């Protein structure tokens, strides 16, 4: 990731630049303290001289003339200039750090975007894998419960209803899944095995296995169950 390398190269120079600015601020602060001390001493001396002059009568009271000397005023102006320079240097230091923080935020947003793109790509891959026809799973299920077999849960005389552990699909008529042409089909719809399926308890049923949606069954029935084709035949047998 080139932007990380760019940021690393940029931030490596930051400590030295901060150290230089802080050193300059310390020097300015030291210089300011020296000028302030000199100005305070000068102003204090000039105030004492004015007091003595007034007491001795060597000078008269004139507000327009009672002011600090040009040297004292210039020292005060110099203190202001040093203070302004310190503020400018501190602002420059703050802006320098803030610029790197903003640059880091941009890089973090780029990283987050890349992460989201990777997660989205992974999610698409998982969805595509889940959407592919489970031909091998369907084949193994059909092999485990063969259409004409009588073993396992479909034993003759007490045939039970089987349930294929896949998600409930749409009605079989609208099913549009790629199907292995060699995979066995069931039910009126002549589709492969999917979802919940129910077995007809007529041992001579030609179809035997049905999707519950195709035969209008909302849940797997308990006890014996006969498909619409065999239910009439079973009633005739009972009536004999």
trRosetta pair geometry for C-beta under 8 A, 3 or more apart (Angstrom, degrees):
i j d omega theta_ij theta_ji phi_ij phi_ji
1 4 4.5 59 97 6 108 113
1 5 7.3 163 95 -10 60 85
1 111 7.8 34 -156 -92 162 86
1 114 7.9 -81 -108 -39 127 171
2 5 5.6 -58 -154 38 42 111
2 6 6.2 43 150 -21 73 104
3 6 5.3 -48 -145 36 38 115
3 7 6.3 39 155 -19 67 103
3 107 5.3 -178 136 -117 117 97
3 110 6.0 31 65 78 160 163
4 7 5.8 -52 -146 37 31 109
4 8 6.3 34 153 -20 64 106
4 107 6.5 119 -85 -165 61 132
5 8 5.6 -52 -146 36 31 113
5 9 6.4 31 155 -17 64 105
6 9 5.9 -57 -150 37 30 109
6 10 6.3 27 153 -18 65 109
7 10 5.5 -56 -146 38 33 111
7 11 6.0 23 160 -14 69 109
7 103 6.1 168 -117 138 99 112
7 104 6.5 109 -156 -92 137 65
7 107 5.3 -25 -50 -58 152 158
8 11 6.1 -58 -137 40 27 102
8 12 6.4 40 157 -36 61 102
9 12 5.9 -46 -151 17 29 117
9 13 7.9 19 157 -11 56 99
10 13 6.8 -68 -172 32 34 101
10 14 7.5 48 139 -41 65 100
10 100 6.8 178 128 -116 112 95
10 103 6.7 -60 99 127 155 163
11 14 5.1 -29 -159 -2 53 126
11 100 5.8 105 -100 -153 87 128
11 104 7.9 55 -72 -69 132 108
12 15 7.8 -49 -180 18 36 97
13 16 5.9 -62 -165 43 56 109
13 17 6.0 53 143 -22 83 110
14 17 5.8 -63 -146 40 32 109
14 18 6.1 31 159 -19 69 107
14 96 7.2 155 -136 150 88 107
14 97 7.4 95 -161 -100 123 65
14 100 5.8 18 -94 -71 142 160
15 18 5.7 -57 -146 38 30 110
15 19 6.2 33 155 -22 66 106
16 19 5.5 -51 -146 35 32 115
16 20 6.5 35 153 -21 64 103
17 20 5.7 -51 -150 33 33 112
17 21 6.5 29 154 -15 64 105
17 96 6.2 -142 125 -178 132 152
18 21 5.8 -56 -147 39 32 108
18 22 6.1 29 157 -17 67 108
18 93 6.4 89 -126 -148 71 104
18 96 7.2 -172 -77 100 78 136
18 97 7.4 57 -91 -68 118 102
19 22 5.9 -56 -143 39 28 109
19 23 6.3 31 155 -22 63 108
20 23 5.8 -57 -150 35 29 112
20 24 6.5 28 153 -18 64 105
21 24 5.7 -55 -150 36 33 111
21 25 6.4 33 152 -19 66 105
21 89 5.8 168 -161 177 93 98
21 92 6.6 -156 -126 93 135 105
21 93 4.5 162 134 -83 156 111
21 96 7.5 -175 -27 20 156 151
22 25 5.6 -53 -148 36 34 112
22 26 6.5 37 152 -21 65 102
22 93 7.4 90 -58 -116 69 151
23 26 5.7 -51 -150 33 32 111
23 27 6.5 32 151 -17 64 104
24 27 5.7 -54 -149 37 33 111
24 28 6.3 33 153 -18 66 106
24 89 5.8 -140 103 -148 119 151
25 28 5.6 -52 -145 38 33 111
25 29 6.1 35 155 -21 65 106
25 86 5.8 90 -138 -140 83 85
25 89 5.4 -172 -76 108 91 135
25 90 6.6 81 -106 -66 137 82
25 93 7.8 -38 -39 -27 135 146
26 29 5.6 -54 -146 36 30 112
26 30 6.3 31 154 -19 64 105
27 30 5.7 -53 -147 36 31 110
27 31 6.3 30 154 -17 65 106
28 31 5.7 -55 -146 39 32 110
28 32 6.1 35 154 -23 66 106
28 82 5.6 168 -171 -171 92 92
28 85 5.8 -148 -134 99 143 111
28 86 4.8 -179 117 -77 140 92
28 89 7.0 162 3 19 154 151
29 32 5.6 -51 -145 34 31 113
29 33 6.4 33 155 -21 63 103
29 86 6.6 85 -66 -109 76 138
30 33 5.9 -53 -151 33 30 111
30 34 6.7 30 152 -18 62 104
31 34 5.7 -56 -153 35 34 111
31 35 6.4 26 154 -14 68 106
31 82 5.9 -150 100 -133 107 142
32 35 5.9 -57 -146 40 32 105
32 36 6.0 33 156 -21 67 109
32 79 6.0 92 -150 -142 84 75
32 82 4.4 -180 -85 120 96 140
32 83 6.4 97 -124 -63 141 72
32 86 7.2 -31 -37 -36 146 137
33 36 5.7 -54 -143 37 29 113
33 37 6.3 31 157 -22 63 106
34 37 5.9 -56 -150 33 29 110
34 38 6.5 26 154 -15 64 106
35 38 5.8 -55 -149 39 34 110
35 39 6.1 32 154 -19 67 109
35 75 5.8 -176 -178 -166 94 90
35 78 5.5 -120 -166 105 151 115
35 79 5.3 -169 109 -78 121 83
35 82 6.7 150 34 -3 144 150
36 39 5.7 -58 -145 39 29 110
36 40 6.2 31 156 -21 65 105
36 79 5.6 89 -77 -115 80 132
37 40 5.8 -52 -147 34 29 111
37 41 6.5 26 155 -15 63 107
38 41 5.9 -59 -150 39 30 109
38 42 6.2 29 154 -19 66 109
38 75 6.2 -130 99 -146 102 145
39 42 5.6 -53 -142 38 32 111
39 43 6.1 30 159 -17 66 108
39 72 6.2 113 -149 -151 80 70
39 75 3.9 -178 -89 124 106 131
39 76 5.8 130 -156 -65 148 67
39 79 6.5 -70 -2 -37 157 132
40 43 5.9 -56 -143 40 27 108
40 44 6.2 28 157 -20 63 109
41 44 5.8 -55 -145 37 28 111
41 45 6.4 27 156 -18 63 107
42 45 5.9 -58 -151 37 29 109
42 46 6.3 25 154 -17 65 108
42 68 7.9 78 124 -160 100 113
42 69 7.5 -94 164 45 115 115
42 71 6.5 -117 -171 110 151 108
42 72 4.8 -168 119 -95 122 94
42 75 6.6 115 40 21 147 157
43 46 5.7 -55 -145 39 32 110
43 47 6.3 35 155 -22 65 104
43 68 5.9 -33 -116 -114 86 128
43 72 5.3 116 -76 -151 78 134
44 47 5.7 -53 -149 33 31 112
44 48 6.6 31 152 -18 64 104
45 48 5.7 -55 -151 36 34 111
45 49 6.4 35 151 -21 66 104
46 49 5.5 -49 -145 34 35 113
46 50 6.5 37 153 -21 64 102
46 68 5.7 95 103 -128 159 71
46 69 6.0 -146 -105 -10 144 98
46 72 6.2 -71 -5 -44 153 152
47 50 5.7 -52 -150 34 32 112
47 51 6.5 34 151 -20 64 104
48 51 5.6 -52 -150 34 34 113
48 52 6.4 31 154 -16 66 105
49 52 5.9 -55 -148 39 32 109
49 53 6.2 33 153 -21 65 108
50 53 5.6 -55 -147 36 31 113
50 54 6.4 30 156 -18 65 105
50 59 7.2 -73 -143 69 61 149
50 66 6.0 89 -150 -142 138 95
51 54 5.9 -58 -151 36 29 108
51 55 6.3 25 154 -17 65 109
52 55 5.7 -57 -144 39 32 110
52 56 6.0 17 162 -8 68 112
52 58 8.0 4 124 32 76 121
53 56 6.1 -61 -138 46 26 99
53 58 4.7 -89 -147 68 76 99
53 59 3.7 24 154 17 123 114
54 57 7.7 31 -179 -74 27 32
54 59 6.2 -50 -69 73 55 93
54 61 6.3 54 -125 -72 112 87
57 60 7.9 20 -162 -80 59 63
59 62 8.0 -104 166 18 93 96
59 65 7.7 -146 -173 113 118 130
61 66 7.2 -9 -152 -43 58 134
62 65 4.2 39 90 23 113 109
62 66 6.4 159 78 -21 56 88
63 66 5.7 -58 -132 36 32 109
64 67 8.0 -42 164 -20 31 114
68 72 3.9 -97 170 82 121 136
68 73 5.6 147 95 -49 113 82
69 72 4.9 99 56 6 76 99
69 73 7.1 -143 98 -2 41 88
70 73 5.7 -56 -146 40 34 110
70 74 6.1 35 155 -22 68 108
71 74 5.8 -56 -147 36 28 110
71 75 6.5 31 153 -21 63 104
72 75 5.7 -52 -151 33 32 112
72 76 6.7 33 151 -19 63 103
73 76 5.7 -53 -153 34 34 113
73 77 6.5 34 150 -17 65 105
74 77 5.6 -52 -149 37 35 113
74 78 6.3 40 150 -23 65 104
75 78 5.5 -52 -148 34 34 114
75 79 6.6 40 151 -23 64 99
76 79 5.6 -47 -153 29 34 114
76 80 6.8 35 149 -18 63 101
77 80 5.6 -50 -153 32 37 113
77 81 6.6 38 149 -20 66 102
78 81 5.6 -50 -149 34 36 113
78 82 6.5 36 152 -18 66 102
79 82 5.8 -54 -150 36 32 110
79 83 6.3 32 152 -18 65 107
80 83 5.7 -56 -148 38 32 112
80 84 6.3 34 153 -20 66 105
81 84 5.7 -53 -147 36 31 112
81 85 6.4 33 153 -20 64 105
82 85 5.6 -54 -150 35 32 113
82 86 6.5 36 150 -21 65 102
83 86 5.6 -50 -151 32 34 114
83 87 6.6 35 151 -19 65 103
84 87 5.6 -52 -149 35 34 112
84 88 6.4 34 152 -19 66 105
85 88 5.7 -52 -146 37 33 112
85 89 6.3 32 154 -18 65 107
86 89 5.8 -58 -148 38 30 110
86 90 6.2 30 154 -19 65 107
87 90 5.7 -55 -147 38 30 111
87 91 6.3 31 153 -19 64 106
88 91 5.7 -53 -148 37 31 112
88 92 6.4 34 152 -21 64 105
89 92 5.6 -50 -147 34 33 114
89 93 6.5 35 152 -20 63 104
90 93 5.6 -52 -150 34 32 113
90 94 6.4 34 152 -19 65 104
91 94 5.6 -52 -148 36 32 112
91 95 6.3 31 154 -18 66 106
92 95 5.8 -55 -146 38 30 110
92 96 6.3 37 152 -26 63 105
93 96 5.6 -52 -150 30 31 116
93 97 6.7 25 155 -12 64 103
94 97 6.1 -59 -153 39 31 105
94 98 6.0 28 153 -18 67 112
95 98 5.5 -56 -140 41 31 113
95 99 6.2 39 157 -27 65 102
96 99 6.0 -51 -152 27 26 112
96 100 7.0 20 152 -12 59 104
97 100 5.9 -59 -157 37 35 108
97 101 6.4 36 148 -21 68 105
98 101 5.4 -52 -147 35 36 114
98 102 6.3 36 154 -18 67 103
99 102 5.8 -53 -148 37 31 110
99 103 6.3 32 151 -19 63 106
100 103 5.4 -52 -146 37 34 114
100 104 6.3 38 153 -21 65 103
101 104 5.6 -53 -150 36 31 112
101 105 6.5 36 150 -22 64 102
102 105 5.5 -48 -149 32 35 115
102 106 6.6 38 151 -20 64 100
103 106 5.7 -50 -153 32 34 113
103 107 6.6 32 150 -16 65 104
104 107 5.6 -54 -149 38 35 111
104 108 6.2 37 152 -21 67 105
105 108 5.6 -54 -147 36 31 112
105 109 6.5 34 153 -20 64 103
106 109 5.7 -53 -151 34 32 111
106 110 6.6 34 150 -19 64 103
107 110 5.5 -51 -151 34 36 114
107 111 6.4 38 150 -19 66 103
108 111 5.5 -50 -148 36 35 113
108 112 6.3 37 152 -20 65 104
109 112 5.6 -51 -146 36 33 112
109 113 6.4 36 153 -21 64 103
110 113 5.6 -53 -149 34 32 112
110 114 6.4 31 152 -17 65 104
111 114 5.7 -54 -149 37 32 111
111 115 6.3 34 152 -21 66 105
112 115 5.6 -51 -147 35 32 113
112 116 6.3 32 154 -18 65 105
113 116 5.8 -54 -147 37 31 109
113 117 6.3 32 153 -19 64 105
114 117 5.7 -54 -148 36 31 112
114 118 6.4 31 154 -18 65 105
115 118 5.8 -56 -151 36 31 110
115 119 6.3 28 153 -17 66 106
116 119 5.7 -54 -145 39 33 110
116 120 6.2 34 155 -20 66 105
117 120 5.7 -53 -146 37 30 111
117 121 6.3 31 154 -19 64 105
118 121 5.7 -53 -147 37 31 111
118 122 6.3 32 153 -19 65 106
119 122 5.6 -53 -147 37 32 112
119 123 6.2 34 153 -21 66 104
120 123 5.6 -52 -146 35 32 112
120 124 6.4 34 153 -20 64 103
121 124 5.7 -51 -149 34 32 112
121 125 6.4 34 151 -20 64 104
122 125 5.6 -53 -150 35 33 113
122 126 6.4 32 152 -18 66 103
123 126 5.7 -52 -147 37 33 110
123 127 6.2 34 153 -19 66 106
124 127 5.6 -54 -146 39 31 111
124 128 6.2 32 155 -20 66 106
125 128 5.7 -53 -146 36 30 111
125 129 6.3 29 154 -19 63 105
126 129 5.7 -55 -148 37 31 110
126 130 6.3 27 154 -16 66 107
127 130 5.7 -57 -146 39 31 107
127 131 6.0 25 156 -19 66 112
128 131 5.7 -59 -142 39 29 108
128 132 6.8 44 155 -38 62 94
129 132 6.0 -39 -156 9 32 114
133 138 7.6 -37 166 -2 90 133
133 177 5.2 127 -102 168 106 103
133 178 4.7 -122 -26 73 141 84
133 179 6.5 -156 -157 -86 153 40
133 180 7.5 179 123 -28 135 78
134 137 3.7 -27 165 41 114 119
134 138 5.5 123 103 -25 83 88
134 166 7.1 -163 43 -108 151 130
135 138 5.8 -56 -144 39 27 108
135 139 6.1 28 156 -21 63 107
135 179 7.5 141 -103 -153 95 41
135 180 4.4 101 -147 -36 120 120
135 183 6.5 -131 -151 -57 82 137
136 139 5.7 -53 -145 36 31 111
136 140 6.3 29 156 -18 65 104
137 140 5.9 -55 -148 36 31 108
137 141 6.4 31 153 -19 64 106
137 166 7.6 123 127 -79 133 115
138 141 5.6 -55 -148 36 33 111
138 142 6.2 31 154 -18 67 105
138 180 7.4 176 76 22 123 115
138 183 5.7 26 115 -152 120 143
138 192 5.4 24 -177 159 144 131
138 193 5.7 159 -154 63 91 90
138 194 7.1 -31 -108 -73 115 77
139 142 5.7 -54 -146 37 32 109
139 143 6.2 32 154 -19 66 105
139 180 6.8 -10 -62 50 112 155
139 183 5.7 -106 -83 -111 81 98
140 143 5.6 -52 -146 37 33 111
140 144 6.3 34 153 -22 65 104
141 144 5.7 -54 -147 34 32 110
141 145 6.6 -18 166 25 66 100
141 164 5.3 53 -165 -129 149 112
141 193 5.5 -140 106 99 124 142
142 145 6.8 -80 -143 63 27 71
142 146 7.0 62 161 -102 66 48
142 147 7.5 -5 -164 -39 93 84
142 183 6.4 155 -5 -164 158 83
142 184 4.9 156 -163 41 142 110
142 192 7.6 -75 -61 -162 130 90
142 193 5.6 174 -74 7 88 135
143 146 6.7 4 -150 -69 31 84
144 152 7.3 63 165 -54 78 169
145 149 7.1 -152 -171 56 39 121
145 152 6.7 -100 -100 72 75 146
145 153 7.6 -30 -109 51 111 99
145 154 6.4 107 -151 -16 93 132
145 162 5.4 80 -118 -153 159 175
145 193 7.9 128 69 -117 115 161
145 209 7.6 107 130 -89 119 146
146 149 3.7 86 63 -13 106 115
146 184 8.0 96 -146 6 62 167
147 184 5.7 -139 -36 171 125 150
147 186 6.8 -166 -109 -92 108 96
147 208 6.0 136 -171 58 72 138
147 209 6.5 -107 -124 7 74 120
148 208 7.4 -177 -89 -19 45 161
149 152 7.6 45 121 23 125 100
149 154 6.5 97 97 77 81 129
150 154 6.0 -118 -138 113 37 89
150 155 5.8 70 164 -132 78 39
150 156 4.7 -6 -160 -33 131 94
150 159 7.8 -81 -141 -91 76 107
150 203 7.9 18 -102 -136 122 104
151 154 7.0 32 62 60 33 86
151 155 6.8 17 -141 -82 20 76
152 155 7.0 -164 75 -42 30 82
153 159 7.6 81 138 -160 62 55
153 160 4.7 -75 175 61 97 109
153 162 5.7 134 85 -83 134 92
154 159 4.9 18 -156 -141 57 96
154 160 7.0 -114 -83 46 43 61
154 162 6.8 -36 -58 -39 100 120
154 199 5.8 -155 -117 -137 107 172
155 158 5.9 7 85 62 99 83
155 159 6.4 -164 66 -87 42 60
156 159 6.6 0 -107 -53 28 99
156 203 5.8 38 -131 -105 103 127
159 199 5.6 -105 153 110 119 132
159 201 5.2 174 60 -119 114 73
159 203 7.8 163 -26 -82 140 76
159 224 7.9 72 61 -119 84 80
160 199 7.4 70 98 44 29 125
161 197 7.8 -170 -173 104 84 55
161 198 4.8 -25 -137 -132 115 72
161 199 5.7 -170 -113 24 53 83
161 220 4.7 165 113 -165 148 112
161 221 6.6 134 -47 55 151 68
161 225 6.8 31 -71 26 117 132
162 197 6.1 -6 81 78 88 95
162 198 7.8 168 43 -111 59 27
162 199 6.1 61 8 -27 92 113
162 209 7.7 -31 48 -124 116 113
163 196 5.3 -23 -132 -125 85 78
163 197 7.1 168 -111 39 34 64
163 220 6.4 -67 -73 -65 109 147
164 193 5.5 147 -65 157 162 108
164 194 6.5 -129 92 -152 142 16
164 195 6.5 58 68 74 105 18
164 196 7.0 -170 39 -97 74 25
164 197 5.8 42 -3 7 107 107
166 169 7.6 7 119 -38 114 97
166 194 5.4 -71 75 -159 146 70
166 195 5.7 -78 79 -66 97 38
167 195 7.2 -40 104 -95 33 79
168 195 4.9 69 -124 -130 50 116
168 196 6.9 -12 -100 0 90 96
168 213 7.9 120 -167 -48 99 124
169 172 7.5 77 93 -83 122 57
169 175 6.0 37 146 -102 141 108
169 194 5.3 22 -10 131 136 131
169 195 5.1 -114 11 -45 87 125
169 213 7.8 -111 75 6 78 151
170 174 4.9 -60 125 81 126 116
170 175 6.3 174 72 -78 90 65
171 174 5.3 70 71 18 85 99
171 175 7.5 -127 104 -35 42 83
171 213 5.1 -151 -115 148 65 133
171 214 7.3 122 -161 -76 82 64
172 175 5.2 -30 -152 -8 45 123
172 187 6.3 -102 -137 109 176 150
172 189 3.8 -172 126 18 129 174
172 191 4.9 -154 -164 15 112 148
172 211 5.0 139 -51 47 130 157
172 213 6.2 156 -17 82 87 113
172 214 5.1 -14 20 -67 132 111
173 189 6.1 -128 -72 -120 56 122
173 214 7.9 132 -35 -106 83 91
175 189 7.5 84 25 152 121 145
175 191 5.6 64 64 -133 146 151
175 194 7.4 151 -131 44 148 151
177 192 7.8 -89 80 41 121 120
177 194 7.8 113 26 -67 156 155
179 183 5.9 -114 177 50 92 126
179 191 7.7 -145 -83 -157 155 71
179 192 5.2 177 -137 -21 124 130
180 183 4.1 93 72 -22 100 107
180 192 7.8 80 43 -90 79 148
183 192 5.1 13 121 -114 126 125
184 192 7.2 111 85 -126 47 74
184 193 7.6 30 84 -21 88 102
185 190 4.9 35 146 -176 140 58
185 191 5.8 172 -149 99 100 6
185 192 5.6 -70 -104 -76 66 48
186 190 7.7 169 67 -124 19 27
186 191 7.0 -41 56 72 66 56
186 192 7.3 61 15 -158 86 21
186 193 5.9 54 11 -75 131 75
186 197 6.9 28 109 -142 155 139
186 207 6.6 103 -166 179 67 90
186 208 7.4 -81 -141 74 104 80
186 209 4.2 -45 -154 88 139 104
186 210 6.8 -148 147 -83 106 29
186 211 7.4 129 99 -34 108 78
187 190 6.9 -125 78 -39 72 25
187 191 6.2 -19 56 41 121 82
187 197 7.7 -116 -59 -132 113 105
187 207 6.5 92 -99 176 14 130
187 209 6.6 -64 -52 110 71 68
187 210 4.6 105 -110 -132 86 55
187 211 4.9 -3 -92 2 158 84
187 214 5.1 96 -174 50 128 163
187 215 7.8 -125 -141 -36 101 96
188 207 7.2 -12 -62 -126 52 165
188 210 7.1 30 -8 -128 81 102
188 214 5.5 -179 39 168 103 131
188 215 7.8 136 -3 -70 117 77
189 211 6.8 -17 24 22 127 127
189 214 5.5 -124 -19 -106 112 141
191 194 7.2 -50 132 16 116 110
191 211 7.1 1 64 -28 119 136
193 197 6.1 -54 -145 -40 90 152
193 209 7.2 -21 -100 138 101 143
194 197 7.9 111 62 -50 32 108
194 211 7.1 5 66 -106 76 119
195 211 6.2 57 70 -144 117 101
195 212 7.3 -115 126 28 114 95
195 213 7.2 15 105 -7 156 113
196 211 7.5 99 82 -156 58 62
196 212 4.8 -9 100 1 106 129
196 220 6.2 -123 -175 -60 126 97
197 209 5.3 19 167 -176 129 100
197 210 6.4 157 -159 77 80 35
197 211 5.8 -52 -103 -96 78 45
197 212 6.8 -151 -108 -29 24 79
198 209 7.5 157 78 -151 34 57
198 210 5.5 -27 62 64 82 90
198 212 5.5 86 -14 -83 110 85
198 215 6.9 -95 53 48 124 142
198 217 6.0 12 -9 59 153 161
198 220 6.0 170 -91 -129 103 74
198 221 6.6 61 -141 20 141 94
198 225 6.0 -41 168 92 125 148
199 208 5.9 -13 -149 169 83 78
199 209 5.6 -29 -99 -96 71 69
199 210 7.8 159 -93 18 23 76
199 225 7.7 115 79 68 51 104
200 205 4.0 102 89 -72 137 170
200 207 7.0 79 3 76 135 85
200 208 5.6 -126 39 -136 98 35
200 209 7.7 -122 4 -61 81 26
200 210 7.0 71 -41 -9 93 113
200 225 6.9 -102 -120 105 44 76
200 226 5.6 53 -154 -143 89 46
200 227 4.1 -48 -91 -17 126 101
200 229 8.0 -28 -116 58 158 92
200 230 5.4 106 -174 27 133 146
201 224 4.2 -55 8 -155 172 94
201 225 5.9 123 -11 54 107 45
201 226 5.9 -74 45 -75 87 70
202 205 4.2 110 78 -48 101 95
202 226 5.7 66 -31 -129 103 98
202 227 7.3 -88 20 24 117 90
202 230 3.9 -132 -9 -164 151 149
202 233 6.7 61 -120 81 149 126
202 234 6.4 -122 -82 -63 110 106
204 230 7.9 152 75 -118 78 121
205 208 4.8 139 93 -77 113 56
205 226 7.9 -172 -79 -149 128 74
205 227 6.1 102 -140 20 135 125
205 229 7.2 119 -140 81 90 112
205 230 5.2 -55 -96 -56 100 143
206 229 7.5 -55 33 112 100 153
207 210 6.7 59 124 -67 125 87
207 227 6.7 56 64 -52 117 179
207 229 7.3 103 14 32 118 142
210 214 5.7 -128 -177 72 94 114
210 215 4.8 50 144 -29 143 128
210 227 5.8 140 -32 -109 144 115
211 214 4.4 83 67 1 93 108
211 215 7.3 160 81 0 51 85
212 215 6.3 -70 -147 49 35 93
212 217 4.2 -89 -158 76 89 99
212 218 7.3 156 156 -74 120 3
212 219 7.5 35 -171 -107 153 7
212 220 7.0 -90 -88 -78 141 59
213 216 7.8 41 -172 -70 29 27
213 217 7.9 -87 -56 52 22 65
215 227 6.4 -99 -117 -136 139 77
215 228 6.6 -167 -140 -20 95 101
217 220 7.3 64 145 -98 129 27
217 221 6.4 -82 -148 -35 133 97
217 225 7.9 34 -99 -164 149 149
221 225 4.4 115 68 -74 141 134
226 230 4.4 -123 -173 96 103 101
226 231 4.2 143 101 -81 117 68
226 233 7.9 -150 -175 57 139 88
226 234 5.1 -114 -86 -8 168 147
227 230 5.0 70 52 21 81 100
227 231 6.8 -138 85 -27 32 87
228 231 6.0 -39 -132 14 27 115
229 232 7.6 -70 177 28 29 99
229 233 7.5 13 139 -5 62 115
230 233 5.1 -57 -154 42 54 116
230 234 5.9 56 149 -26 80 102
231 234 5.7 -52 -148 34 33 112
231 235 6.6 34 153 -20 64 104
232 235 5.7 -53 -150 34 34 111
232 236 6.6 35 153 -20 65 103
233 236 5.8 -54 -153 33 33 112
233 237 6.6 34 151 -20 65 104
234 237 5.6 -52 -152 33 35 113
234 238 6.5 31 152 -17 66 105
235 238 5.7 -55 -148 37 34 109
235 239 6.3 33 153 -21 66 108
236 239 5.7 -57 -147 36 32 111
236 240 6.9 43 153 -33 63 96
237 240 6.0 -44 -157 14 34 113
